[in-house]
């Protein structure tokens, strides 16, 4: 950069310039959701937690088998 303002600095910060908030061309640049999130998938989160626990069991078994944890 040369140190001289080029007049295009706002284009480098945001895709449509700093002062454009999307009202003029049909979309919202801030992507505000109009609908809420869906329900929590309890079964999927349970299996994810179980996978983490089983992964830690395997890591502990490897550590004990290699002599790192005695």
Number of C-alpha atoms within 10 A of each C-alpha: 5 5 5 6 8 8 7 9 11 13 12 10 10 13 10 13 13 12 9 14 14 13 9 8 9 7 10 13 14 8 8 7 8 6 6 6 7 6 6 8 8 9 9 10 11 11 11 12 12 12 12 12 12 12 12 12 12 12 12 14 13 13 13 12 11 10 9 9 10 7
